[in-house]
Amino acid sequence: MSRDDQIEALVHGPDEATIRAERHKARQLRKTRWWQQKTANGTCWYCGEKVGYAQLSMDHVIPLARGGRSTKDNLVPCCKACNTKKKTSLPVEWDEYMEALDKRCG
């Protein structure tokens, strides 16, 4: 990817073809032993809730829409509630949200 392409992706987000390719990679990784081991304990990576293996989804820590990739270091198991709340938040944005919840609830 050229420097101009990288800047374009940062400003406007990745194109649909890139997102489709990354989603395909994620589906392939979901079939691997690595993903089975990552989800075996049934715990959400974000909230720590034990929801069971079948209730976990695959989440991109840095979302595809924000330039993330489908790599082992960017994919985590999470519960539906966290995945729905997180949407396209970056880790720093999600951390701010979780801290605000802790202050409100604690």
mmCIF file of the C-alpha atoms, coordinates in Angstrom:
data_MODEL
# 
_entry.id   MODEL 
# 
loop_
_atom_site.group_PDB 
_atom_site.id 
_atom_site.type_symbol 
_atom_site.label_atom_id 
_atom_site.label_alt_id 
_atom_site.label_comp_id 
_atom_site.label_asym_id 
_atom_site.label_entity_id 
_atom_site.label_seq_id 
_atom_site.pdbx_PDB_ins_code 
_atom_site.Cartn_x 
_atom_site.Cartn_y 
_atom_site.Cartn_z 
_atom_site.occupancy 
_atom_site.B_iso_or_equiv 
_atom_site.pdbx_formal_charge 
_atom_site.auth_seq_id 
_atom_site.auth_comp_id 
_atom_site.auth_asym_id 
_atom_site.auth_atom_id 
_atom_site.pdbx_PDB_model_num 
ATOM 1   C CA . MET A 1 1   ? 0.000   0.000   0.000  1.00 0.00 ? 1   MET A CA 1 
ATOM 2   C CA . SER A 1 2   ? 1.425   3.358   -1.015 1.00 0.00 ? 2   SER A CA 1 
ATOM 3   C CA . ARG A 1 3   ? 1.728   6.255   1.397  1.00 0.00 ? 3   ARG A CA 1 
ATOM 4   C CA . ASP A 1 4   ? -1.109  8.065   -0.420 1.00 0.00 ? 4   ASP A CA 1 
ATOM 5   C CA . ASP A 1 5   ? -3.321  4.969   -0.056 1.00 0.00 ? 5   ASP A CA 1 
ATOM 6   C CA . GLN A 1 6   ? -2.513  4.797   3.661  1.00 0.00 ? 6   GLN A CA 1 
ATOM 7   C CA . ILE A 1 7   ? -3.417  8.462   4.141  1.00 0.00 ? 7   ILE A CA 1 
ATOM 8   C CA . GLU A 1 8   ? -6.639  7.962   2.152  1.00 0.00 ? 8   GLU A CA 1 
ATOM 9   C CA . ALA A 1 9   ? -7.582  4.974   4.344  1.00 0.00 ? 9   ALA A CA 1 
ATOM 10  C CA . LEU A 1 10  ? -6.949  6.984   7.522  1.00 0.00 ? 10  LEU A CA 1 
ATOM 11  C CA . VAL A 1 11  ? -9.004  9.949   6.329  1.00 0.00 ? 11  VAL A CA 1 
ATOM 12  C CA . HIS A 1 12  ? -11.890 8.146   4.636  1.00 0.00 ? 12  HIS A CA 1 
ATOM 13  C CA . GLY A 1 13  ? -11.634 4.643   6.059  1.00 0.00 ? 13  GLY A CA 1 
ATOM 14  C CA . PRO A 1 14  ? -10.846 1.522   4.089  1.00 0.00 ? 14  PRO A CA 1 
ATOM 15  C CA . ASP A 1 15  ? -12.739 0.735   0.904  1.00 0.00 ? 15  ASP A CA 1 
ATOM 16  C CA . GLU A 1 16  ? -15.395 -1.981  0.721  1.00 0.00 ? 16  GLU A CA 1 
ATOM 17  C CA . ALA A 1 17  ? -13.083 -4.451  -1.041 1.00 0.00 ? 17  ALA A CA 1 
ATOM 18  C CA . THR A 1 18  ? -10.550 -4.181  1.788  1.00 0.00 ? 18  THR A CA 1 
ATOM 19  C CA . ILE A 1 19  ? -13.243 -4.657  4.435  1.00 0.00 ? 19  ILE A CA 1 
ATOM 20  C CA . ARG A 1 20  ? -14.638 -7.711  2.589  1.00 0.00 ? 20  ARG A CA 1 
ATOM 21  C CA . ALA A 1 21  ? -11.159 -9.241  2.356  1.00 0.00 ? 21  ALA A CA 1 
ATOM 22  C CA . GLU A 1 22  ? -10.533 -8.660  6.070  1.00 0.00 ? 22  GLU A CA 1 
ATOM 23  C CA . ARG A 1 23  ? -13.906 -10.168 7.016  1.00 0.00 ? 23  ARG A CA 1 
ATOM 24  C CA . HIS A 1 24  ? -13.022 -13.234 4.936  1.00 0.00 ? 24  HIS A CA 1 
ATOM 25  C CA . LYS A 1 25  ? -9.713  -13.557 6.814  1.00 0.00 ? 25  LYS A CA 1 
ATOM 26  C CA . ALA A 1 26  ? -11.601 -13.306 10.130 1.00 0.00 ? 26  ALA A CA 1 
ATOM 27  C CA . ARG A 1 27  ? -14.024 -16.076 9.077  1.00 0.00 ? 27  ARG A CA 1 
ATOM 28  C CA . GLN A 1 28  ? -11.044 -18.267 8.171  1.00 0.00 ? 28  GLN A CA 1 
ATOM 29  C CA . LEU A 1 29  ? -9.366  -17.605 11.545 1.00 0.00 ? 29  LEU A CA 1 
ATOM 30  C CA . ARG A 1 30  ? -12.626 -18.462 13.335 1.00 0.00 ? 30  ARG A CA 1 
ATOM 31  C CA . LYS A 1 31  ? -12.233 -22.037 12.023 1.00 0.00 ? 31  LYS A CA 1 
ATOM 32  C CA . THR A 1 32  ? -8.765  -22.516 13.511 1.00 0.00 ? 32  THR A CA 1 
ATOM 33  C CA . ARG A 1 33  ? -7.518  -24.219 16.654 1.00 0.00 ? 33  ARG A CA 1 
ATOM 34  C CA . TRP A 1 34  ? -6.150  -20.831 17.738 1.00 0.00 ? 34  TRP A CA 1 
ATOM 35  C CA . TRP A 1 35  ? -9.691  -19.396 17.929 1.00 0.00 ? 35  TRP A CA 1 
ATOM 36  C CA . GLN A 1 36  ? -11.004 -22.511 19.697 1.00 0.00 ? 36  GLN A CA 1 
ATOM 37  C CA . GLN A 1 37  ? -8.352  -22.086 22.371 1.00 0.00 ? 37  GLN A CA 1 
ATOM 38  C CA . LYS A 1 38  ? -9.030  -18.350 22.642 1.00 0.00 ? 38  LYS A CA 1 
ATOM 39  C CA . THR A 1 39  ? -12.743 -18.937 23.281 1.00 0.00 ? 39  THR A CA 1 
ATOM 40  C CA . ALA A 1 40  ? -12.567 -22.179 25.264 1.00 0.00 ? 40  ALA A CA 1 
ATOM 41  C CA . ASN A 1 41  ? -13.117 -20.574 28.675 1.00 0.00 ? 41  ASN A CA 1 
ATOM 42  C CA . GLY A 1 42  ? -16.176 -18.646 27.390 1.00 0.00 ? 42  GLY A CA 1 
ATOM 43  C CA . THR A 1 43  ? -15.049 -15.302 28.818 1.00 0.00 ? 43  THR A CA 1 
ATOM 44  C CA . CYS A 1 44  ? -15.554 -11.887 27.215 1.00 0.00 ? 44  CYS A CA 1 
ATOM 45  C CA . TRP A 1 45  ? -12.251 -10.105 26.666 1.00 0.00 ? 45  TRP A CA 1 
ATOM 46  C CA . TYR A 1 46  ? -13.774 -6.703  27.496 1.00 0.00 ? 46  TYR A CA 1 
ATOM 47  C CA . CYS A 1 47  ? -16.054 -7.149  30.511 1.00 0.00 ? 47  CYS A CA 1 
ATOM 48  C CA . GLY A 1 48  ? -14.689 -10.454 31.847 1.00 0.00 ? 48  GLY A CA 1 
ATOM 49  C CA . GLU A 1 49  ? -18.162 -12.043 32.013 1.00 0.00 ? 49  GLU A CA 1 
ATOM 50  C CA . LYS A 1 50  ? -18.249 -15.795 31.571 1.00 0.00 ? 50  LYS A CA 1 
ATOM 51  C CA . VAL A 1 51  ? -20.973 -16.222 28.932 1.00 0.00 ? 51  VAL A CA 1 
ATOM 52  C CA . GLY A 1 52  ? -19.998 -19.564 27.422 1.00 0.00 ? 52  GLY A CA 1 
ATOM 53  C CA . TYR A 1 53  ? -18.268 -20.454 24.192 1.00 0.00 ? 53  TYR A CA 1 
ATOM 54  C CA . ALA A 1 54  ? -21.416 -20.340 22.030 1.00 0.00 ? 54  ALA A CA 1 
ATOM 55  C CA . GLN A 1 55  ? -22.274 -16.803 23.178 1.00 0.00 ? 55  GLN A CA 1 
ATOM 56  C CA . LEU A 1 56  ? -18.939 -15.268 22.181 1.00 0.00 ? 56  LEU A CA 1 
ATOM 57  C CA . SER A 1 57  ? -18.412 -13.359 18.974 1.00 0.00 ? 57  SER A CA 1 
ATOM 58  C CA . MET A 1 58  ? -15.213 -12.290 17.284 1.00 0.00 ? 58  MET A CA 1 
ATOM 59  C CA . ASP A 1 59  ? -14.370 -8.609  17.645 1.00 0.00 ? 59  ASP A CA 1 
ATOM 60  C CA . HIS A 1 60  ? -11.692 -6.485  16.026 1.00 0.00 ? 60  HIS A CA 1 
ATOM 61  C CA . VAL A 1 61  ? -10.031 -4.437  18.784 1.00 0.00 ? 61  VAL A CA 1 
ATOM 62  C CA . ILE A 1 62  ? -9.233  -1.821  16.152 1.00 0.00 ? 62  ILE A CA 1 
ATOM 63  C CA . PRO A 1 63  ? -12.361 -1.992  13.987 1.00 0.00 ? 63  PRO A CA 1 
ATOM 64  C CA . LEU A 1 64  ? -12.128 -2.686  10.268 1.00 0.00 ? 64  LEU A CA 1 
ATOM 65  C CA . ALA A 1 65  ? -13.951 0.581   9.595  1.00 0.00 ? 65  ALA A CA 1 
ATOM 66  C CA . ARG A 1 66  ? -11.159 2.406   11.438 1.00 0.00 ? 66  ARG A CA 1 
ATOM 67  C CA . GLY A 1 67  ? -8.300  0.654   9.609  1.00 0.00 ? 67  GLY A CA 1 
ATOM 68  C CA . GLY A 1 68  ? -7.965  -2.497  11.724 1.00 0.00 ? 68  GLY A CA 1 
ATOM 69  C CA . ARG A 1 69  ? -6.996  -5.848  10.234 1.00 0.00 ? 69  ARG A CA 1 
ATOM 70  C CA . SER A 1 70  ? -7.998  -9.456  10.799 1.00 0.00 ? 70  SER A CA 1 
ATOM 71  C CA . THR A 1 71  ? -4.846  -10.563 12.563 1.00 0.00 ? 71  THR A CA 1 
ATOM 72  C CA . LYS A 1 72  ? -4.457  -12.670 15.687 1.00 0.00 ? 72  LYS A CA 1 
ATOM 73  C CA . ASP A 1 73  ? -3.293  -9.684  17.707 1.00 0.00 ? 73  ASP A CA 1 
ATOM 74  C CA . ASN A 1 74  ? -6.384  -7.655  16.719 1.00 0.00 ? 74  ASN A CA 1 
ATOM 75  C CA . LEU A 1 75  ? -9.092  -10.298 17.245 1.00 0.00 ? 75  LEU A CA 1 
ATOM 76  C CA . VAL A 1 76  ? -10.657 -11.036 20.625 1.00 0.00 ? 76  VAL A CA 1 
ATOM 77  C CA . PRO A 1 77  ? -13.680 -12.996 21.868 1.00 0.00 ? 77  PRO A CA 1 
ATOM 78  C CA . CYS A 1 78  ? -16.431 -10.839 23.311 1.00 0.00 ? 78  CYS A CA 1 
ATOM 79  C CA . CYS A 1 79  ? -20.018 -11.070 24.424 1.00 0.00 ? 79  CYS A CA 1 
ATOM 80  C CA . LYS A 1 80  ? -22.821 -9.701  22.272 1.00 0.00 ? 80  LYS A CA 1 
ATOM 81  C CA . ALA A 1 81  ? -23.503 -6.859  24.724 1.00 0.00 ? 81  ALA A CA 1 
ATOM 82  C CA . CYS A 1 82  ? -19.921 -5.561  24.573 1.00 0.00 ? 82  CYS A CA 1 
ATOM 83  C CA . ASN A 1 83  ? -19.701 -6.034  20.802 1.00 0.00 ? 83  ASN A CA 1 
ATOM 84  C CA . THR A 1 84  ? -22.922 -4.065  20.333 1.00 0.00 ? 84  THR A CA 1 
ATOM 85  C CA . LYS A 1 85  ? -21.832 -1.251  22.665 1.00 0.00 ? 85  LYS A CA 1 
ATOM 86  C CA . LYS A 1 86  ? -18.314 -1.007  21.258 1.00 0.00 ? 86  LYS A CA 1 
ATOM 87  C CA . LYS A 1 87  ? -19.352 -0.733  17.584 1.00 0.00 ? 87  LYS A CA 1 
ATOM 88  C CA . THR A 1 88  ? -16.500 1.094   15.834 1.00 0.00 ? 88  THR A CA 1 
ATOM 89  C CA . SER A 1 89  ? -14.810 2.529   18.922 1.00 0.00 ? 89  SER A CA 1 
ATOM 90  C CA . LEU A 1 90  ? -11.053 2.492   19.156 1.00 0.00 ? 90  LEU A CA 1 
ATOM 91  C CA . PRO A 1 91  ? -9.487  1.028   22.311 1.00 0.00 ? 91  PRO A CA 1 
ATOM 92  C CA . VAL A 1 92  ? -8.917  4.471   23.849 1.00 0.00 ? 92  VAL A CA 1 
ATOM 93  C CA . GLU A 1 93  ? -12.547 5.443   23.203 1.00 0.00 ? 93  GLU A CA 1 
ATOM 94  C CA . TRP A 1 94  ? -13.797 2.161   24.653 1.00 0.00 ? 94  TRP A CA 1 
ATOM 95  C CA . ASP A 1 95  ? -11.592 2.558   27.742 1.00 0.00 ? 95  ASP A CA 1 
ATOM 96  C CA . GLU A 1 96  ? -13.081 6.012   28.349 1.00 0.00 ? 96  GLU A CA 1 
ATOM 97  C CA . TYR A 1 97  ? -16.575 4.510   28.083 1.00 0.00 ? 97  TYR A CA 1 
ATOM 98  C CA . MET A 1 98  ? -15.748 1.693   30.527 1.00 0.00 ? 98  MET A CA 1 
ATOM 99  C CA . GLU A 1 99  ? -14.196 4.153   32.996 1.00 0.00 ? 99  GLU A CA 1 
ATOM 100 C CA . ALA A 1 100 ? -17.312 6.340   32.846 1.00 0.00 ? 100 ALA A CA 1 
ATOM 101 C CA . LEU A 1 101 ? -19.453 3.280   33.603 1.00 0.00 ? 101 LEU A CA 1 
ATOM 102 C CA . ASP A 1 102 ? -17.242 2.336   36.556 1.00 0.00 ? 102 ASP A CA 1 
ATOM 103 C CA . LYS A 1 103 ? -17.558 5.829   38.012 1.00 0.00 ? 103 LYS A CA 1 
ATOM 104 C CA . ARG A 1 104 ? -21.336 5.850   37.528 1.00 0.00 ? 104 ARG A CA 1 
ATOM 105 C CA . CYS A 1 105 ? -21.846 2.372   38.964 1.00 0.00 ? 105 CYS A CA 1 
ATOM 106 C CA . GLY A 1 106 ? -19.141 2.423   41.609 1.00 0.00 ? 106 GLY A CA 1 
# 
